[in-house]
Amino acid sequence: MTSSPDAAEALDLSVVIPVYNESENIPILLEKLLPVLAGCAASFEIIFVDDGSRDDTYLQLAKAHAHEPRVKALALSRNFGKEIAIAAGLDYARGAATVIMDADLQHPPEMIETFVSFWRQGYKNVYGQRTDRTADSRLRRLLTQRFYKLFESFGETPLPEGAGDFRLLDAQAVAALRAMREQARFSKGLYAWIGFKSIGVPFDVAPRVYGSSKFSYRKLTRFALDGLMSFSNAPLKVWSYIGTFISGMALASAVYFVGETMLFGVDVPGFASLIVSVTFLAGIQLLSLGILGEYIGRIFAEVKRRPLYLVGDELGLSARLADDPVANRKRSEAS
């Protein structure tokens, strides 16, 4: 019986690597990554997702593909952000398991062997856990700690400490992530939300070989807001408590002033206290409207139903599984 095209193209392992201006790191990464994959998987593919790079990243990927067909590439039409680039790579991955990693060599390729070992023991979500953050600045480490504290307190889904994008996902977990087409993506939360049998593997973060982090503090702030608002409605609920508290304080003040007037007569109203009160309440109102605006903006982005990304070019890739319901069904039945 002739096998289906999807079955013929099925692989043991896919590796998804989002890249943005990483041309210098690609040859070094492949030099280390290819032998590791050859030693732990009978068949594999490496999918680079070029997220609108402005250097010769895609040219380097084309050269690598010409030399090694298992190195594949997807060029997005513009820069959509790392979270979207990861989603695009998962759409095209055809492995029974998929590894997500960065191209800057801070995620050691040798760890993939350990990931695969745990996967073969039945774990469907094997994630790397950073043992330290000495590579980050002191301010960034402080802000990261504060964010995770906030997420732990208000988030609907707990995040494993030190877990990031560096992980292996079983095909069943990848299929679950493909089904989530939300625009404001917080992948760390999505990995935790889908569940499945999971385990963490500690690793040391190596220094970047070339280049610097593409995440500015502004982008990190936006990323943190996406995470909190995607997995918590606490920023909305808190204003109910604040409003109740202020209303209670206003009522208590009214009772106090009525009693004072009855006992001591009418006093000259204080201009300073009036201005402070009005300014404070106006600030509270504008801040609450801003929080509501953030949520409404995200709702507006979702209801427009635009695609997550647009593809500019591709090397060695077939139709993505997200657009192929027959292949999706066959893969789900097989798993």
KARABEL-V377177 format. One line per field, one symbol per residue. ss: DSSP state (2 for helix, 1 for strand, 0 for the rest). psi: psi as a letter, one per 20 degrees, with the letter a starting at -180 (. if undefined). A space follows every 10 residues. Layout:
BEGIN
ss=???
psi=???
END
This chain:
BEGIN
ss=0000222200 1111111110 0022222222 2222222222 0001111111 0000002222 2222222000 1111110000 0222222222 2200111111 1100000000 2222222222 0000111111 0000000222 2222222222 2222000000 0011111111 2222222200 0000002222 2220000111 1110000000 0000002222 2222222222 0002222222 2222222222 2222222222 2222000000 2222222222 2222222222 2222222222 2220000000 1111100000 2220222222 22220
psi=ppqqhghhip rgpqppopqo lkhhhghggh hhgghghhii phqrqoopoo mkqibkghgh hgghhhhohi orqpoqhaoi qgghhghggh hipjqhqppp rrijjhophh hhggghghgi iipinoqpop irkhiqrggh gghgghghgg hhhiqhpqpp pjqbhorppq hghghghhio kqgnpnhghh ghhicroqqq oqqppqqqgq arpiorhghh ghgggggghh jpjhhghhhg ggggghgghg ghhggghggg ghgiapqpqp gghggggggg hgggghghhg ghhgghhhgg hgihkqqhrq phrqojqapq hhjnhghggg hghh.
END
